[in-house]
Amino acid sequence: MSPREATAFLKLPSVTARTLRAWARAGEIPVLAAQDGEELRCLILEAIDAGWCGPAAEVIARSLVLAADTRLSKVVRQGVVCSRMSRDETVMDTIS
């Protein structure tokens, strides 16, 4: 699944991690803090109940995109080198 297909599937606008980070800092969109494990559990249960559609799934997806850009950057970089995929493809592969 390409990044474009994934964002369409999740009904998210196609934006970069940099844009998401700026929106999150400005408080314009909700994302999970890295340490917020209990909130993540609640959102996952809510997303499962909703068939992975709706606001809970969107928050989880945005948070994964941000995590891939920061906390998972080494894994993404290794994926680019080893698999010869583009960075976007590797990010989607890593978070899916």
Residue, then its C-alpha position, 0 to 999 in steps of 0.5 A: m500500500s502506497p502512502r497515498e493509498a494509506t492516507a486515503f484508507l485512513k481518511l487522512p489528508s496527505v501531509t508530512a510529519r513536519t506539518l503534523r508536528a507543527w499542527a500538534r505543537a500549535g494544538e490544532i490536532p490531537v496526537l498522543a504523547a510518547q509516554d501516554g500508554e494508558e490513553l493509547r490503550c483506550l484509543i486502540l479499544e475505541a478504534i477497534d470498536a469503530g472498525w478502525c474508522g473515526p477520530a480514535a483511528e485518526v489520532i493513532a495514525r497521526s501519532l504513528v507518523l510522528a513516531a516514525d519521523t522521530r523515535l523510529s527514524k533509525v529503523v526507517r533509515q535502515g529500511v531505506v538502505c536495506s530494502r531500496m524503498s523510498r523513505d515514504e514507503t519505508v515509513m508506511d511499511t514500518i508503521s503498518 
